[in-house]
Amino acid sequence: MKPSAVWPRVLLGGTPVDLFDDDVAIDTIIDHVRGPQPWPLGVMSANLDHIHHFGHHGPSARVPFLWAHPDAGEPFPGGSRTGVHGDTGPDRGEGATAVRWLNLLDGAPLVRQASHLTGHPWPRLAGSDLIGPLLDRAEAERIRVGFLGGMPEVLTTLARRLAEERPDLPVTGLWSPDRADLDDPTRCRAWARRARDAGTELLVVGLGKPRQERWIVEHGPATGASVLLAFGAVVDFLAGAVQRAPEAVRDHGMEWAWRLALEPRRLARRYLVDGPPAFTVLARRSFVLMPWTPEPVPTTAGRS
């Protein structure tokens, strides 16, 4: 990431969101891997579930995110320096610095709100949409990729599919920590060391919100990865364990209904209980942080 780069940001439901077009987001992530960079980059997706956890008065609202935007406050909207496991702070590892974050626009209601606030249409940048192009670039540029999270049988299927469909992608590991591992800081540090020892440059962390973001804040620096993607269920999508909604369904903002129909027991609370209050917070706690400025139209010299 170029230190001098500045991009528009909005506050949506109490959580800062960075606004990018598709290609710029992908280039920004890959450029950061290519570095060298002074800090690891975390990438997460803002949707109603994110607002529920990290937005205004959310149960994880005080997680101390540091932001990649050069003009952002640290932390914002205000957080404790206490670590995820109640200790003194992030496990940075030797010579590592804290993760700085991009929060990308995901979820149809947030896309509409951001476009309304800025007067400019923005694309939805779900992790499930970005992961394919990012792996394409990683394969072409020989970026070493690791996957943390997912059921063991799903990761076994994913390993086979990656070998068949992306034979030139350098995969450093597919790791499946269980819940007991994730609740134990010593075990978490051991998983982070596995990623570091394998030489992982781009780490896909699929532990579900809010656990994956909290894990990256706490243990991401110790993995040695340049970029850590908090991309939730992308492992399930990549392995074919869960079917993505058709493009027409996604374009009409109804992917949530598709996923609810496929996994009602797992997702009913997220969409039917937590979602409506988050939508209200989105409507009441949103404003522009860094305005979008259209690029100047070039003029032709000498024209009268």
C-alpha positions in Angstrom: 0.0 0.0 0.0 1.3 3.4 -0.9 1.7 5.5 2.3 0.6 8.6 0.5 -2.6 7.1 -0.9 -5.9 8.7 0.3 -9.3 7.3 -0.3 -12.9 8.1 0.8 -14.3 6.7 4.0 -17.7 6.7 5.6 -19.0 5.7 9.0 -21.7 3.1 8.6 -23.6 2.1 11.7 -20.7 3.3 13.9 -18.0 1.4 12.0 -15.5 3.1 9.5 -15.7 1.7 6.0 -13.1 2.3 3.2 -14.5 2.9 -0.2 -12.8 1.3 -3.2 -13.6 0.1 -6.7 -13.0 -3.6 -7.4 -9.7 -3.3 -9.2 -8.3 -0.8 -6.8 -9.1 -3.0 -3.8 -7.4 -6.0 -5.4 -4.4 -4.0 -6.5 -4.1 -2.4 -3.0 -4.1 -5.8 -1.3 -1.6 -7.4 -3.7 0.7 -4.4 -3.7 0.8 -4.7 0.1 1.9 -8.3 -0.1 4.6 -7.3 -2.6 5.9 -4.6 -0.1 8.1 -4.2 1.7 5.6 -2.6 4.1 6.0 -1.3 7.7 3.0 -3.2 9.0 0.7 -6.1 8.1 -2.6 -5.3 6.5 -5.9 -6.8 7.7 -8.9 -6.8 5.4 -12.5 -7.3 6.6 -15.9 -6.9 5.2 -18.6 -4.5 6.5 -22.2 -5.8 6.4 -25.1 -5.8 8.9 -23.5 -8.7 10.8 -20.4 -6.6 11.1 -22.4 -3.6 12.4 -24.1 -5.9 15.0 -20.7 -7.0 16.3 -18.4 -3.9 15.8 -20.8 -1.0 15.2 -22.4 1.4 17.7 -22.7 -0.3 21.1 -21.9 -3.7 19.5 -20.5 -6.4 21.8 -17.1 -6.1 20.1 -17.2 -2.4 19.4 -14.1 -1.8 21.6 -11.7 -4.1 19.7 -8.7 -1.7 19.2 -8.6 -1.6 15.4 -5.8 0.5 13.9 -6.6 1.7 10.4 -4.6 1.8 7.2 -6.0 5.1 6.1 -3.3 7.8 6.7 -5.8 10.3 8.2 -7.7 7.8 10.5 -7.7 8.1 14.3 -6.1 5.3 16.3 -8.2 3.5 17.4 -11.6 4.5 16.2 -14.3 4.8 17.4 -12.5 4.1 20.6 -11.1 0.9 22.1 -9.2 -0.7 24.9 -5.6 -1.7 24.6 -6.4 -5.0 26.4 -5.9 -8.0 24.2 -8.6 -10.4 23.0 -7.7 -13.0 25.7 -7.6 -10.3 28.4 -3.8 -9.9 28.4 -1.7 -6.8 27.6 -2.1 -6.6 23.9 -1.4 -8.2 20.5 1.1 -11.0 20.1 3.3 -9.3 17.6 6.2 -11.7 17.4 9.8 -10.8 17.0 10.1 -7.4 15.1 6.4 -7.4 14.1 4.1 -4.4 14.3 0.4 -4.2 14.8 -2.0 -5.0 12.0 -3.7 -2.0 10.2 -7.0 -2.5 8.7 -9.1 -1.9 5.6 -12.9 -2.4 6.1 -14.5 -3.0 2.7 -18.0 -2.4 1.7 -20.2 -5.5 1.8 -24.0 -6.0 2.2 -26.6 -4.4 0.0 -27.9 -2.0 2.7 -24.4 -0.7 3.3 -23.8 -0.3 -0.4 -26.9 1.8 -0.7 -26.1 3.9 2.3 -22.5 4.6 1.2 -23.7 5.6 -2.3 -26.3 7.9 -0.8 -23.9 9.6 1.5 -21.2 10.2 -1.1 -23.3 10.7 -4.2 -21.2 8.0 -6.0 -22.1 4.4 -6.7 -19.8 1.9 -5.0 -19.5 -1.8 -5.7 -20.1 -4.5 -3.1 -16.8 -6.1 -2.2 -17.6 -9.3 -0.4 -14.8 -11.6 0.5 -16.4 -14.3 -1.6 -16.2 -12.0 -4.6 -12.7 -10.9 -4.0 -11.1 -14.2 -3.2 -11.1 -15.6 -6.8 -9.3 -12.6 -8.3 -6.9 -12.4 -5.4 -6.0 -16.1 -5.8 -5.6 -15.5 -9.6 -3.0 -12.8 -8.8 -1.4 -14.9 -6.1 -0.9 -17.8 -8.5 0.4 -15.6 -11.3 2.8 -13.8 -9.0 3.8 -16.8 -6.9 2.5 -15.3 -3.6 2.5 -17.9 -0.8 -1.1 -18.4 0.5 -2.3 -20.1 3.7 -5.8 -20.9 5.0 -6.7 -20.8 8.6 -10.2 -22.0 9.6 -12.8 -24.4 8.3 -13.7 -28.0 9.0 -11.0 -30.6 8.4 -13.0 -32.4 5.7 -13.7 -29.1 3.9 -10.0 -28.2 3.9 -9.2 -31.6 2.5 -11.6 -31.0 -0.4 -10.2 -27.5 -0.8 -6.6 -28.8 -1.0 -7.6 -31.2 -3.8 -9.5 -28.5 -5.7 -6.6 -26.0 -5.4 -4.2 -28.6 -6.7 -6.5 -29.4 -9.7 -7.6 -25.8 -10.5 -4.7 -23.7 -9.4 -1.6 -26.0 -9.7 0.8 -23.0 -9.7 -0.6 -21.5 -6.5 2.0 -21.8 -3.7 -0.2 -23.1 -0.7 1.7 -23.0 2.6 -0.9 -24.8 4.6 -4.6 -25.4 5.4 -5.1 -25.3 9.1 -8.2 -26.2 11.1 -8.0 -25.1 14.7 -10.8 -26.3 16.9 -12.8 -24.1 19.4 -10.6 -25.1 22.3 -7.5 -24.0 20.4 -9.1 -20.6 19.6 -10.0 -20.1 23.2 -6.5 -20.7 24.4 -3.9 -18.0 23.8 -1.0 -20.4 23.9 -2.5 -22.6 21.2 -3.4 -19.6 19.1 0.3 -18.5 19.2 1.2 -22.0 18.1 -1.1 -21.7 15.1 0.4 -18.3 14.3 3.9 -19.9 14.4 2.8 -22.6 12.0 1.9 -19.9 9.4 5.1 -18.0 10.0 7.3 -21.1 9.8 5.6 -22.0 6.5 6.5 -18.6 5.0 2.9 -17.5 4.5 2.6 -14.1 2.8 -1.2 -14.0 2.4 -3.3 -15.6 5.1 -7.0 -16.3 4.6 -8.6 -16.4 8.1 -12.1 -18.0 8.1 -13.2 -18.2 11.7 -16.4 -16.3 11.5 -17.3 -12.8 12.9 -16.2 -11.6 15.3 -13.7 -14.3 16.2 -11.6 -13.9 13.0 -11.1 -10.2 13.3 -10.3 -10.5 17.0 -7.8 -13.3 16.3 -6.1 -11.2 13.6 -5.8 -8.2 15.9 -4.3 -10.4 18.6 -2.2 -13.0 16.7 -2.0 -11.7 13.1 1.4 -10.0 13.5 3.0 -13.2 14.8 2.0 -15.1 11.6 4.5 -13.1 9.5 1.9 -12.7 6.8 1.9 -9.3 5.0 -1.9 -9.5 4.5 -4.6 -11.2 6.5 -8.0 -11.6 5.0 -10.9 -11.9 7.5 -13.1 -13.6 4.9 -15.5 -15.8 6.8 -17.0 -18.6 4.8 -14.9 -18.3 1.6 -13.2 -21.7 2.4 -16.7 -23.3 2.2 -17.4 -21.6 -1.1 -14.0 -22.4 -2.6 -14.3 -26.1 -1.6 -17.9 -26.3 -3.0 -19.3 -27.2 0.5 -21.7 -24.3 0.3 -23.3 -23.0 -2.9 -23.1 -19.3 -3.6 -26.3 -17.4 -4.6 -26.8 -16.9 -8.3 -25.6 -13.6 -9.6 -29.1 -12.3 -10.2 -29.9 -13.0 -6.5 -26.8 -11.2 -5.4 -27.4 -8.2 -7.7 -30.9 -7.7 -6.1 -29.4 -7.7 -2.6 -31.0 -11.0 -1.6 -28.0 -13.2 -1.0 -28.9 -13.2 2.7 -32.2 -15.0 1.9 -30.5 -17.6 -0.2 -28.0 -18.3 2.5 -30.7 -18.4 5.1 -32.6 -21.0 3.1 -29.5 -23.2 2.8 -28.4 -22.9 6.4 -31.4 -21.9 8.5 -30.2 -23.3 11.8 -26.8 -21.5 11.6 -27.9 -18.2 10.1 -31.4 -17.6 11.5 -30.2 -15.6 14.4 -27.8 -13.5 12.3 -30.4 -12.5 9.7 -33.7 -12.5 11.6 -32.7 -11.5 15.2 -29.5 -9.5 14.9 -30.0 -8.0 11.5 -33.0 -5.7 12.0 -31.5 -3.7 15.0 -28.3 -3.4 13.0 -30.3 -2.0 10.1 -31.7 0.7 12.5 -28.2 1.5 13.7 -27.1 1.8 10.1 -29.8 4.4 9.4 -29.1 6.5 12.4 -25.3 6.3 12.8 -23.8 6.9 9.4 -22.0 9.9 7.9 -19.0 10.8 5.7 -15.5 10.7 7.2 -13.4 11.4 4.2 -15.4 12.7 1.2 -15.2 11.2 -2.3 -13.8 13.7 -4.8 -14.3 13.0 -8.5 -11.1 13.0 -10.6 -10.7 16.2 -12.6 -11.6 15.9 -16.3 -8.4 16.5 -18.3 -8.4 19.6 -20.5 -6.8 19.9 -24.0 -4.0 22.5 -24.1 -4.5 25.3 -26.5 -8.3 24.8 -26.9 -10.1 28.2 -26.9 
